[in-house]
Amino acid sequence: MQEQTALENRIVRDTFMKFFFPTVASSITLSVISMTDLIIAGNLVGDTGLSAISLGLPIVIFAQIVYALFGMGGAIFLAVHMGRGDREYCSRIFTVSMLSSLVIGLLAAVFGTLFLGSLVRILGATDVATAGSAEAYIGVLFLGLPFLILSPVMVTYLRNDNEQKYAMFCVVTAGLSNIVFSVGLVLAFDMGCAGIAAGTVLAEALCCVLAAIKLFSKNRMFGLVKLPAGKETLRLNLNIVKFGITLAVIFASQILLTIVVNHALGRYGGIEGIAIYAVIKYLINFLFALFDGVTGSIQPMLGIYYGEKEEENVRRTAKIGAIVMFVISVTMGVLMFAFGPLLCALFHITGEVLTKETLYALRVLSIYCPLMALTTFLNAFYRCTGRTKAAFVISILDNLVFPVTLVLLLSANFQLRGVWYGLLAASAATNTCILLYCLISRKGFLMLDKKEFERAEGGFRKILPAKKENLPELLSEVEMYCDEAGIGPKQAYYITLVIEELVVNVVNMAGEHRGFDYADIMIAREGGKSRLRIRDNLTQFDPTKEVGDMEDVRSGLMDDEKEKNTVNELGIGIVKKIASEYSYRRTIGYNNFMVVL
């Protein structure tokens, strides 16, 4: 039992790390794209440029809202159905997400262009110079909104379809291109803030093109399909939005909060106060990018494990995610406290008063980091495990009710510094509410219910390294299980035969160079039938193909491995003949072969 627990812990940890590094690299790059605009504006345009970028934040956040609704919402919904093996429904989810994102992006671009002047004034432009720079920057962002929305949506679906490294490549390429495009347009064509925005839009368009090359290729787990007309498609849209609404509420609340903060800062700190908030806000966004590396890693894992009713793996995923997020938050808090002057120099913050107030804000923010980490983690966990109401309430409290109220109240008493006190107090208040609710309800921080993970009676689970010497012990345990479960001799023989043939196939596909290769065998009894699932972490291959197509499987291996790592074609053929049902899916780096006897 202890050995099984150690294997399961290792599998979950390895899976998390496989997602974490590409995801956090992508998230950081997205954040750097935003900070690149700020750095270029501060160094090449000046204070009016910094203010224009700060005023344009709500437009960027709007793109994030649409992404949250149809990108992240669709990805979570899709992961659950991938766990259930419904490929056709997954394709419908993907199609609705892409189409809805595109339509909303186009409509918003038209609306924003028509009412640009009025929107800039609503966002907080208080003088002619700031309004002019803001209109130039925001006007171009509106024109590029379809790309700003589709880019993160497409990248998220790439990650969900086991393309983490390619997703990272798309985002990193876009980030580097953004620097080149923005600096080139500002320096070579003297486009000012409009050039900075154009560089961002061009970089996101490039990301869309690169993502489309892989996302719309053949042999994907999901793809574009024709949607049914009427209520069914509307119902699908609503289900997608349900999973993304809490994250969208976070972003939507940030728009209102940004407007409130900008007006408060404009009153108590003038253009300098707005410039400080631009720096603080982008540092918070960078921190969220690191957190997104964690939540983006656990999202597909939680979706799959929750869909497969694997409670222990859900808890293991939550544990490793919480630990990593806590370490990140403390590290970033220390860095912001210790390297405040360096950050001021990076963003071209000059002047004694401006530098002093920025350093003070950074010290308050360093305390804010761990509090924000806890709220962000719990919110993401609740979204991914269907606790949308709890996540929604947290989002409203943490991003709207508490910060708006406390920023207005404390800024009236402490002026400029009251804004930073308000943000810190709001996060502390939200975490206090979560703690009190968990203590009163006695559900624990994760709020998991045993009933959600109830399986059919008579279950069997075994994980073992994919080595030939482990096979006899496995078959002996399977025979013992069949005897204890009262399974008849004929079906017991078929169960043992299927497991033997499929595990032999896994062993044959395993290679010593791969490191830790394993087979995960699960048996469940349902209405007199036995449902088997054999999972492994080897090269992607689909055993449901015809035997003549198995050369396609071998083509995924290196040439010098094809002889020693052969597919057990005869064994797969036997399994197909005796199974009443069989199916295959590839999820979060696993091969999953399901058989019903």
C-alpha positions as CSV (number, residue, x, y, z in Angstrom):
1,M,0.0,0.0,0.0
2,Q,2.8,2.4,0.9
3,E,4.5,1.6,-2.4
4,Q,1.3,2.3,-4.3
5,T,0.9,5.6,-2.6
6,A,4.5,6.6,-3.4
7,L,3.9,5.7,-7.1
8,E,0.7,7.7,-7.2
9,N,2.4,10.7,-5.6
10,R,5.2,10.5,-8.1
11,I,2.9,10.3,-11.1
12,V,0.9,13.4,-10.0
13,R,4.1,15.3,-9.2
14,D,5.7,14.4,-12.6
15,T,2.5,15.3,-14.4
16,F,2.3,18.7,-12.6
17,M,5.9,19.5,-13.4
18,K,5.4,18.5,-17.1
19,F,2.6,21.1,-17.3
20,F,4.1,23.7,-14.9
21,F,7.3,24.8,-16.7
22,P,5.7,25.4,-20.2
23,T,2.6,27.0,-18.6
24,V,4.5,29.3,-16.3
25,A,6.8,30.3,-19.2
26,S,3.8,31.1,-21.3
27,S,2.1,33.1,-18.5
28,I,5.2,35.1,-17.7
29,T,5.7,35.9,-21.4
30,L,2.1,37.1,-21.6
31,S,2.7,39.3,-18.6
32,V,6.0,40.5,-20.0
33,I,4.2,41.5,-23.2
34,S,2.1,43.8,-21.0
35,M,5.0,45.1,-19.0
36,T,7.0,45.7,-22.2
37,D,4.4,48.2,-23.2
38,L,4.8,50.0,-19.9
39,I,8.6,49.9,-20.0
40,I,8.7,51.3,-23.6
41,A,6.1,53.9,-22.7
42,G,8.0,55.0,-19.6
43,N,11.4,55.3,-21.4
44,L,10.4,56.5,-24.8
45,V,7.1,58.4,-24.3
46,G,7.2,59.6,-20.6
47,D,4.6,60.1,-17.9
48,T,1.8,60.6,-20.4
49,G,2.7,57.3,-22.0
50,L,2.6,55.5,-18.6
51,S,-0.8,57.1,-17.9
52,A,-2.1,56.0,-21.3
53,I,-1.1,52.4,-20.6
54,S,-2.7,52.5,-17.2
55,L,-6.0,54.0,-18.6
56,G,-5.9,51.2,-21.3
57,L,-5.8,48.4,-18.8
58,P,-9.6,47.9,-18.8
59,I,-9.5,47.1,-22.6
60,V,-6.8,44.5,-21.9
61,I,-8.9,43.2,-19.0
62,F,-12.0,43.0,-21.3
63,A,-10.1,40.7,-23.6
64,Q,-9.2,38.6,-20.5
65,I,-12.9,38.5,-19.6
66,V,-13.9,37.0,-22.9
67,Y,-11.0,34.6,-22.7
68,A,-12.1,33.5,-19.2
69,L,-15.7,32.9,-20.3
70,F,-15.0,30.9,-23.5
71,G,-11.3,30.0,-23.3
72,M,-10.8,28.9,-19.7
73,G,-14.4,28.1,-19.1
74,G,-14.4,25.9,-22.2
75,A,-11.1,24.3,-21.3
76,I,-12.3,23.3,-17.8
77,F,-15.6,21.9,-19.3
78,L,-13.7,20.1,-22.0
79,A,-11.2,18.5,-19.5
80,V,-14.1,17.0,-17.6
81,H,-15.6,15.5,-20.7
82,M,-12.1,14.3,-21.8
83,G,-12.0,12.4,-18.5
84,R,-15.3,10.8,-19.5
85,G,-14.0,10.0,-23.0
86,D,-16.7,11.9,-25.0
87,R,-14.7,13.1,-28.0
88,E,-17.6,14.4,-30.1
89,Y,-18.8,16.6,-27.3
90,C,-15.3,17.9,-26.7
91,S,-15.2,19.0,-30.4
92,R,-18.5,20.9,-29.9
93,I,-17.1,22.6,-26.8
94,F,-14.1,23.7,-28.8
95,T,-16.1,25.0,-31.7
96,V,-18.4,27.0,-29.6
97,S,-15.5,28.5,-27.7
98,M,-13.7,29.6,-30.8
99,L,-16.7,31.0,-32.6
100,S,-18.1,32.9,-29.5
101,S,-14.6,34.4,-28.9
102,L,-14.3,35.6,-32.5
103,V,-17.8,37.1,-32.7
104,I,-17.5,39.0,-29.4
105,G,-14.1,40.3,-30.4
106,L,-15.4,41.7,-33.7
107,L,-18.4,43.3,-32.1
108,A,-16.3,44.9,-29.3
109,A,-13.8,46.3,-31.9
110,V,-16.6,48.0,-33.8
111,F,-18.2,49.4,-30.6
112,G,-15.0,50.7,-29.2
113,T,-13.9,52.4,-32.4
114,L,-17.3,54.2,-32.7
115,F,-17.3,55.5,-29.1
116,L,-13.6,55.9,-28.4
117,G,-13.6,59.4,-27.2
118,S,-16.4,58.9,-24.6
119,L,-14.8,55.7,-23.4
120,V,-11.4,57.3,-22.8
121,R,-13.1,60.0,-20.6
122,I,-15.0,57.3,-18.6
123,L,-11.8,55.4,-18.0
124,G,-10.3,58.5,-16.2
125,A,-8.5,60.8,-18.6
126,T,-8.4,64.1,-16.9
127,D,-6.4,66.4,-19.2
128,V,-6.0,66.9,-23.0
129,A,-2.4,65.5,-23.2
130,T,-3.3,62.3,-21.3
131,A,-6.6,61.9,-23.3
132,G,-4.7,62.2,-26.6
133,S,-2.2,59.5,-25.8
134,A,-4.8,57.3,-24.4
135,E,-7.0,57.5,-27.5
136,A,-4.0,56.7,-29.7
137,Y,-3.2,53.6,-27.6
138,I,-6.7,52.4,-26.8
139,G,-7.9,52.9,-30.4
140,V,-5.4,50.5,-31.8
141,L,-6.1,48.0,-29.0
142,F,-9.8,48.0,-30.0
143,L,-9.0,47.3,-33.6
144,G,-6.9,44.3,-32.6
145,L,-9.3,42.9,-30.0
146,P,-10.2,39.7,-32.0
147,F,-6.5,38.8,-31.8
148,L,-6.1,39.8,-28.2
149,I,-9.0,37.5,-27.3
150,L,-8.3,34.5,-29.6
151,S,-4.6,34.2,-28.8
152,P,-4.9,33.0,-25.1
153,V,-8.0,31.0,-26.0
154,M,-6.1,29.0,-28.6
155,V,-3.0,28.6,-26.4
156,T,-5.2,27.2,-23.6
157,Y,-6.7,24.6,-25.8
158,L,-3.2,23.6,-27.1
159,R,-2.2,23.0,-23.4
160,N,-5.3,20.9,-22.8
161,D,-4.5,18.7,-25.9
162,N,-1.0,17.8,-24.5
163,E,0.8,20.5,-26.5
164,Q,2.3,22.4,-23.6
165,K,5.7,22.9,-25.2
166,Y,4.3,24.1,-28.5
167,A,1.9,26.5,-26.6
168,M,5.0,27.9,-24.8
169,F,6.7,28.3,-28.2
170,C,3.8,30.3,-29.5
171,V,3.6,32.6,-26.5
172,V,7.4,33.2,-26.2
173,T,7.6,33.9,-29.9
174,A,4.8,36.5,-29.6
175,G,6.5,38.0,-26.6
176,L,9.8,38.6,-28.3
177,S,8.0,39.8,-31.4
178,N,6.1,42.3,-29.4
179,I,9.3,43.9,-28.2
180,V,10.7,44.2,-31.7
181,F,7.5,45.5,-33.2
182,S,6.7,48.0,-30.5
183,V,10.2,49.5,-30.3
184,G,10.5,49.5,-34.1
185,L,7.2,51.4,-34.6
186,V,8.0,53.9,-31.8
187,L,11.6,54.7,-32.9
188,A,11.4,54.2,-36.7
189,F,8.0,55.6,-37.4
190,D,7.5,57.9,-34.3
191,M,4.1,56.4,-33.6
192,G,4.2,56.9,-29.9
193,C,1.5,55.1,-27.9
194,A,-0.2,54.0,-31.1
195,G,3.0,52.1,-32.1
196,I,3.2,50.4,-28.7
197,A,-0.4,49.1,-29.1
198,A,0.2,48.1,-32.7
199,G,3.2,46.1,-31.7
200,T,1.1,44.2,-29.2
201,V,-1.7,43.5,-31.7
202,L,0.8,42.2,-34.3
203,A,2.4,39.9,-31.8
204,E,-0.9,38.5,-30.7
205,A,-1.9,38.0,-34.4
206,L,1.4,36.0,-34.9
207,C,0.6,33.9,-31.9
208,C,-2.9,33.1,-33.4
209,V,-1.3,32.0,-36.7
210,L,1.3,29.8,-35.0
211,A,-1.3,28.2,-32.7
212,A,-3.7,27.5,-35.6
213,I,-1.0,25.5,-37.5
214,K,-1.0,22.9,-34.7
215,L,-4.5,23.3,-33.3
216,F,-6.4,22.7,-36.6
217,S,-4.2,19.9,-37.8
218,K,-5.5,16.3,-38.1
219,N,-5.4,13.6,-35.4
220,R,-6.3,16.0,-32.5
221,M,-8.4,15.0,-29.6
222,F,-11.0,17.6,-30.7
223,G,-11.6,19.9,-33.7
224,L,-14.0,22.2,-35.4
225,V,-17.4,20.5,-36.1
226,K,-20.8,21.6,-37.4
227,L,-22.9,22.7,-34.5
228,P,-26.6,21.7,-34.0
229,A,-29.0,24.6,-34.4
230,G,-31.2,26.1,-31.6
231,K,-31.4,25.3,-27.9
232,E,-28.7,22.7,-27.8
233,T,-25.9,25.1,-28.9
234,L,-27.3,27.8,-26.6
235,R,-27.3,25.3,-23.7
236,L,-23.7,24.3,-24.5
237,N,-22.7,28.0,-24.5
238,L,-24.3,28.4,-21.1
239,N,-22.5,25.4,-19.7
240,I,-19.1,26.7,-20.9
241,V,-19.8,30.2,-19.5
242,K,-20.8,28.6,-16.1
243,F,-17.2,27.2,-15.7
244,G,-15.6,30.5,-16.8
245,I,-17.9,33.0,-15.1
246,T,-16.0,33.3,-11.8
247,L,-12.7,34.1,-13.6
248,A,-14.6,36.5,-15.8
249,V,-16.0,38.2,-12.7
250,I,-12.5,38.6,-11.4
251,F,-11.5,40.4,-14.6
252,A,-14.7,42.4,-14.9
253,S,-14.3,43.6,-11.3
254,Q,-10.8,44.7,-12.1
255,I,-12.1,47.0,-14.7
256,L,-14.4,48.8,-12.2
257,L,-11.6,48.7,-9.5
258,T,-9.1,50.2,-12.0
259,I,-11.5,53.0,-12.8
260,V,-12.2,53.7,-9.1
261,V,-8.5,53.6,-8.3
262,N,-7.5,55.8,-11.2
263,H,-10.1,58.5,-10.2
264,A,-8.9,58.3,-6.5
265,L,-5.2,58.5,-7.6
266,G,-6.0,61.4,-10.0
267,R,-7.6,63.2,-7.1
268,Y,-4.9,62.6,-4.5
269,G,-1.8,62.0,-6.6
270,G,-2.4,63.5,-10.0
271,I,-0.7,62.1,-13.0
272,E,2.1,60.8,-10.9
273,G,-0.3,58.8,-8.8
274,I,-1.8,57.1,-11.9
275,A,1.8,56.4,-13.1
276,I,2.6,54.6,-9.8
277,Y,-0.5,52.5,-10.1
278,A,0.5,51.5,-13.6
279,V,3.7,50.1,-12.2
280,I,1.9,48.4,-9.2
281,K,-0.9,47.0,-11.4
282,Y,1.5,45.5,-13.9
283,L,3.6,43.9,-11.1
284,I,0.4,42.4,-9.7
285,N,-0.4,41.1,-13.2
286,F,3.1,39.6,-13.3
287,L,2.5,37.9,-9.9
288,F,-0.8,36.6,-11.3
289,A,1.1,35.3,-14.3
290,L,3.2,33.2,-11.9
291,F,0.1,32.0,-10.1
292,D,-1.5,31.3,-13.5
293,G,1.4,28.9,-14.2
294,V,0.2,26.9,-11.2
295,T,-3.5,27.2,-11.8
296,G,-3.0,26.5,-15.5
297,S,-1.1,23.4,-14.6
298,I,-3.6,22.0,-12.2
299,Q,-6.6,22.9,-14.3
300,P,-6.4,20.0,-16.8
301,M,-5.3,17.6,-14.1
302,L,-8.2,18.5,-11.8
303,G,-10.6,18.3,-14.6
304,I,-9.5,14.8,-15.7
305,Y,-9.2,13.4,-12.2
306,Y,-12.5,14.9,-11.1
307,G,-14.2,13.6,-14.2
308,E,-12.7,10.1,-13.5
309,K,-13.7,10.4,-9.8
310,E,-10.2,10.0,-8.5
311,E,-10.4,11.8,-5.2
312,E,-6.9,11.1,-3.9
313,N,-5.4,12.4,-7.2
314,V,-7.5,15.5,-6.9
315,R,-6.2,16.1,-3.3
316,R,-2.6,15.3,-4.4
317,T,-2.9,17.8,-7.3
318,A,-4.3,20.5,-4.9
319,K,-1.5,19.9,-2.4
320,I,1.4,20.3,-4.8
321,G,-0.3,23.3,-6.4
322,A,-0.8,25.0,-3.0
323,I,2.8,24.4,-2.0
324,V,4.3,25.8,-5.2
325,M,2.0,28.8,-5.1
326,F,2.9,29.6,-1.5
327,V,6.7,29.4,-2.3
328,I,6.2,31.7,-5.3
329,S,4.2,34.3,-3.4
330,V,6.7,34.5,-0.5
331,T,9.7,34.7,-2.9
332,M,8.1,37.5,-5.0
333,G,7.2,39.4,-1.8
334,V,10.8,39.3,-0.6
335,L,12.1,40.4,-4.0
336,M,9.6,43.3,-4.3
337,F,10.6,44.5,-0.8
338,A,14.3,44.2,-1.4
339,F,14.6,45.4,-5.0
340,G,12.2,48.3,-5.0
341,P,14.8,50.8,-6.3
342,L,15.8,48.5,-9.1
343,L,12.1,48.2,-10.2
344,C,11.7,52.0,-10.1
345,A,14.7,52.4,-12.4
346,L,13.4,49.7,-14.8
347,F,10.1,51.6,-15.2
348,H,11.9,55.0,-15.4
349,I,10.3,56.2,-12.1
350,T,12.2,59.5,-11.3
351,G,11.9,62.3,-8.8
352,E,12.3,62.0,-5.0
353,V,8.6,62.1,-4.1
354,L,7.5,59.7,-6.9
355,T,10.2,57.2,-6.1
356,K,9.4,57.4,-2.4
357,E,5.7,56.7,-2.9
358,T,6.4,53.9,-5.4
359,L,8.8,52.2,-2.9
360,Y,6.2,52.5,-0.2
361,A,3.5,50.9,-2.4
362,L,5.9,48.0,-3.3
363,R,6.5,47.3,0.4
364,V,2.7,47.1,1.0
365,L,2.4,44.9,-2.0
366,S,5.0,42.5,-0.7
367,I,2.7,41.7,2.3
368,Y,-0.2,41.4,-0.1
369,C,1.5,38.5,-2.1
370,P,0.8,35.5,0.2
371,L,-2.8,36.6,0.9
372,M,-3.5,36.9,-2.8
373,A,-1.9,33.5,-3.4
374,L,-4.3,31.7,-1.0
375,T,-7.4,33.4,-2.5
376,T,-6.3,32.7,-6.1
377,F,-5.5,29.1,-5.4
378,L,-8.8,28.3,-3.7
379,N,-10.8,30.2,-6.4
380,A,-9.1,28.1,-9.1
381,F,-9.6,24.9,-7.3
382,Y,-13.3,25.5,-6.8
383,R,-13.8,26.4,-10.4
384,C,-12.1,23.2,-11.6
385,T,-14.1,21.0,-9.4
386,G,-17.5,22.4,-10.1
387,R,-17.9,24.6,-7.0
388,T,-18.8,27.5,-9.2
389,K,-21.0,29.2,-6.5
390,A,-18.2,29.3,-4.0
391,A,-15.8,30.6,-6.6
392,F,-18.2,33.2,-7.7
393,V,-18.8,34.6,-4.2
394,I,-15.0,34.7,-3.6
395,S,-14.5,36.6,-6.8
396,I,-17.1,39.2,-6.0
397,L,-15.7,39.8,-2.5
398,D,-12.1,39.8,-3.4
399,N,-12.2,41.8,-6.6
400,L,-15.2,44.1,-6.2
401,V,-17.0,44.5,-2.8
402,F,-14.0,44.7,-0.5
403,P,-11.4,46.5,-2.6
404,V,-13.8,49.2,-4.0
405,T,-15.2,49.8,-0.5
406,L,-11.9,49.8,1.3
407,V,-10.0,51.8,-1.3
408,L,-12.6,54.6,-1.3
409,L,-12.8,54.6,2.5
410,L,-9.1,54.5,3.2
411,S,-8.0,56.8,0.4
412,A,-10.4,59.4,1.9
413,N,-8.5,59.2,5.2
414,F,-4.9,58.3,4.0
415,Q,-5.1,59.9,0.5
416,L,-2.6,58.2,-1.9
417,R,-1.3,55.5,0.5
418,G,-4.9,54.7,1.4
419,V,-5.2,53.0,-2.1
420,W,-2.5,50.5,-1.2
421,Y,-3.9,50.0,2.3
422,G,-7.3,49.3,0.7
423,L,-5.9,46.6,-1.6
424,L,-4.2,44.8,1.3
425,A,-7.1,45.0,3.6
426,A,-9.5,43.7,0.9
427,S,-7.4,40.5,0.4
428,A,-7.2,40.0,4.2
429,A,-11.0,40.4,4.5
430,T,-11.7,37.9,1.8
431,N,-9.4,35.2,3.3
432,T,-11.0,35.8,6.7
433,C,-14.4,35.1,5.2
434,I,-13.2,31.9,3.6
435,L,-11.6,30.7,6.8
436,L,-14.8,31.5,8.8
437,Y,-17.0,29.7,6.3
438,C,-14.8,26.6,6.3
439,L,-14.7,26.5,10.1
440,I,-18.5,26.9,10.4
441,S,-19.4,24.4,7.6
442,R,-16.6,21.9,8.7
443,K,-16.0,21.0,5.0
444,G,-12.3,21.9,5.0
445,F,-10.6,24.3,2.6
446,L,-11.2,22.1,-0.5
447,M,-14.9,21.5,0.3
448,L,-14.8,18.0,-1.2
449,D,-17.7,15.6,-0.7
450,K,-17.1,11.8,-0.6
451,K,-20.3,11.3,-2.5
452,E,-18.9,13.0,-5.5
453,F,-16.3,10.2,-5.9
454,E,-18.4,7.1,-5.3
455,R,-17.6,4.4,-7.8
456,A,-19.2,1.1,-8.7
457,E,-18.6,-1.6,-6.1
458,G,-15.9,-4.1,-6.5
459,G,-13.1,-1.8,-7.6
460,F,-9.5,-2.8,-8.2
461,R,-6.5,-0.4,-8.7
462,K,-2.8,-1.2,-9.2
463,I,0.0,1.0,-10.4
464,L,3.4,-0.6,-11.2
465,P,6.6,0.2,-13.2
466,A,6.3,-1.0,-16.8
467,K,8.7,-3.9,-16.4
468,K,8.2,-7.5,-17.5
469,E,9.1,-8.9,-14.0
470,N,6.1,-7.1,-12.4
471,L,3.6,-8.9,-14.6
472,P,3.2,-12.3,-12.7
473,E,2.5,-10.5,-9.4
474,L,-0.1,-8.3,-11.1
475,L,-1.9,-11.2,-12.7
476,S,-1.9,-13.0,-9.4
477,E,-3.5,-10.0,-7.7
478,V,-6.1,-9.7,-10.5
479,E,-7.1,-13.4,-10.1
480,M,-7.4,-12.9,-6.3
481,Y,-9.6,-9.9,-6.9
482,C,-11.9,-11.8,-9.3
483,D,-12.2,-14.6,-6.8
484,E,-13.1,-12.2,-3.9
485,A,-15.5,-10.2,-6.1
486,G,-17.4,-13.4,-7.1
487,I,-16.7,-12.9,-10.8
488,G,-17.5,-16.1,-12.8
489,P,-14.6,-18.2,-14.2
490,K,-15.2,-17.2,-17.9
491,Q,-15.3,-13.4,-17.2
492,A,-12.4,-13.7,-14.8
493,Y,-10.3,-15.5,-17.5
494,Y,-11.2,-12.7,-20.0
495,I,-10.3,-10.0,-17.5
496,T,-6.9,-11.6,-16.8
497,L,-6.3,-12.2,-20.5
498,V,-7.1,-8.6,-21.5
499,I,-4.9,-7.1,-18.7
500,E,-2.0,-9.5,-19.6
501,E,-2.1,-8.6,-23.3
502,L,-2.4,-4.9,-22.8
503,V,0.2,-4.6,-20.1
504,V,2.6,-6.7,-22.2
505,N,1.9,-4.1,-24.9
506,V,2.8,-1.3,-22.5
507,V,6.0,-3.1,-21.4
508,N,7.0,-3.6,-25.0
509,M,6.5,0.1,-25.8
510,A,8.5,1.2,-22.7
511,G,12.2,2.0,-23.2
512,E,14.9,2.3,-20.6
513,H,15.9,5.8,-21.9
514,R,12.5,7.1,-20.9
515,G,13.1,7.0,-17.2
516,F,10.0,6.2,-15.1
517,D,7.4,4.3,-17.3
518,Y,4.4,2.8,-15.6
519,A,1.1,1.0,-16.1
520,D,-2.0,2.0,-14.1
521,I,-4.7,-0.7,-14.1
522,M,-8.2,-0.1,-12.8
523,I,-11.2,-2.5,-12.8
524,A,-14.8,-1.5,-11.8
525,R,-18.0,-3.6,-11.7
526,E,-21.1,-2.1,-13.3
527,G,-24.3,-4.2,-13.7
528,G,-22.7,-7.5,-14.1
529,K,-20.1,-6.1,-16.5
530,S,-16.4,-5.4,-15.8
531,R,-15.0,-2.0,-17.0
532,L,-11.2,-2.0,-17.3
533,R,-8.9,1.0,-17.8
534,I,-5.2,0.6,-18.6
535,R,-3.3,3.9,-18.5
536,D,0.4,4.5,-19.2
537,N,2.7,7.5,-19.8
538,L,4.4,6.3,-23.0
539,T,4.5,7.6,-26.5
540,Q,1.1,8.4,-27.8
541,F,-0.5,5.5,-29.6
542,D,-4.1,4.4,-30.3
543,P,-4.7,0.6,-29.9
544,T,-8.2,1.0,-31.4
545,K,-6.6,1.3,-34.9
546,E,-6.7,-1.6,-37.2
547,V,-3.7,-3.9,-37.0
548,G,-2.6,-2.8,-40.4
549,D,-2.4,0.8,-39.2
550,M,0.0,0.0,-36.3
551,E,3.0,1.1,-38.4
552,D,1.6,4.7,-37.7
553,V,2.2,3.9,-34.0
554,R,5.8,2.8,-34.6
555,S,6.4,6.0,-36.6
556,G,6.2,8.0,-33.4
557,L,9.3,6.1,-32.0
558,M,12.9,6.8,-32.8
559,D,14.3,4.5,-35.6
560,D,16.7,2.7,-33.3
561,E,13.8,1.8,-30.9
562,K,11.4,0.3,-33.4
563,E,12.7,-3.2,-33.2
564,K,12.9,-3.5,-29.4
565,N,9.8,-1.4,-28.7
566,T,7.1,-3.2,-30.8
567,V,3.4,-3.1,-30.6
568,N,1.7,-6.3,-29.5
569,E,-0.6,-6.4,-32.5
570,L,-1.9,-10.0,-31.9
571,G,-2.7,-9.2,-28.2
572,I,-4.6,-6.0,-29.3
573,G,-6.5,-8.1,-31.8
574,I,-7.6,-10.6,-29.2
575,V,-8.7,-7.9,-26.8
576,K,-10.9,-6.3,-29.6
577,K,-12.6,-9.7,-30.3
578,I,-13.6,-10.5,-26.7
579,A,-14.5,-7.0,-25.6
580,S,-18.1,-5.8,-25.9
581,E,-16.9,-2.2,-25.9
582,Y,-13.4,-0.5,-26.2
583,S,-12.2,3.0,-26.7
584,Y,-9.0,5.1,-26.5
585,R,-8.2,8.7,-25.5
586,R,-5.1,10.7,-24.8
587,T,-5.3,13.0,-21.8
588,I,-2.7,15.1,-19.9
589,G,0.1,13.0,-21.3
590,Y,-1.5,9.6,-20.6
591,N,-2.7,6.8,-23.0
592,N,-6.0,5.5,-21.7
593,F,-7.5,2.3,-23.2
594,M,-10.9,1.4,-21.9
595,V,-12.5,-2.1,-22.3
596,V,-15.9,-3.4,-21.2
597,L,-16.3,-7.2,-20.7
